[in-house]
């Protein structure tokens, strides 16, 4: 699913007269990790209610660091446009076929408009516009610019057999929230890209977790373990982030403090377990046959 994570761990010590927890314990519990995860921009397709159904899903090759490669394009019918005209406009009032010419930068485009039904309309003012296939994109833009048009869009093809993608992660069935938000239906359209990063503020994160390590983002400007600030950001060896839990407010404003260790937990420990859990919800690797899958 997500292809990369970046962690900037903040451990802040807070003191107060009514606090019964030691600075060290409180700091550890308040570990804040800025985690950068590559997030797929899930493609939101506005599928026309009367879009045509095809039997085969077209696929385009591409790289996805979560699910196996499943980069898909949204197909539409060349030369067909779904246009909704404003209530009260001449075309919305008539169900007769008509031919009009729409203004476009390079001249005029002839358009044939027809009603989708001779009976009661499911969507008031919705019409099917036909143009020459090579004029489809230009015609959509020209129609969208008209004052009597609410929207104009391609007549997308909906393929029923690809309406959902179910990952093979064994605990996916227990992730009820993903079903609630129709994530499998979104994954049928797109399963991720490494071009987008997401910031998560929480505890430290187990960057060696088997369901996360494949998505951990590594700072390309740092050389691990050489003790140098290779990328010049003021934090030597911040390959996956920085631990600020030992820093006071004054230290943060005047000098570098802390360490590049972004995970303080271990086997059987609950330290940093919440941050790891949150990272899993967002960036656990999908379709890898283990654990859970992420929201993507």
Secondary structure, DSSP 8 states (H G I E B T S, - for coil): ------EEEEEB----TT--S-HHHHHHHTEEEEEEEE----------TT--B-SS--B-----SSSSS--B---EEEEEEEEEE-TTSHHHH--S-EEEEEEETTEEEEEEEEES-SSS-SSTTEEEEE--GGGHHHHHHHHHTSTTEEEEEEEE-B-GGGS------TTGGG-HHHHHTTHHHHHTT----SS-EEEEEES---TT-TTTGGG----TT--TTS-S-TTSSS-TT-SS--B-TTB-HHHHHHS--SBS------TT--TTHHHHHHHHHHH--SSSSSS-----
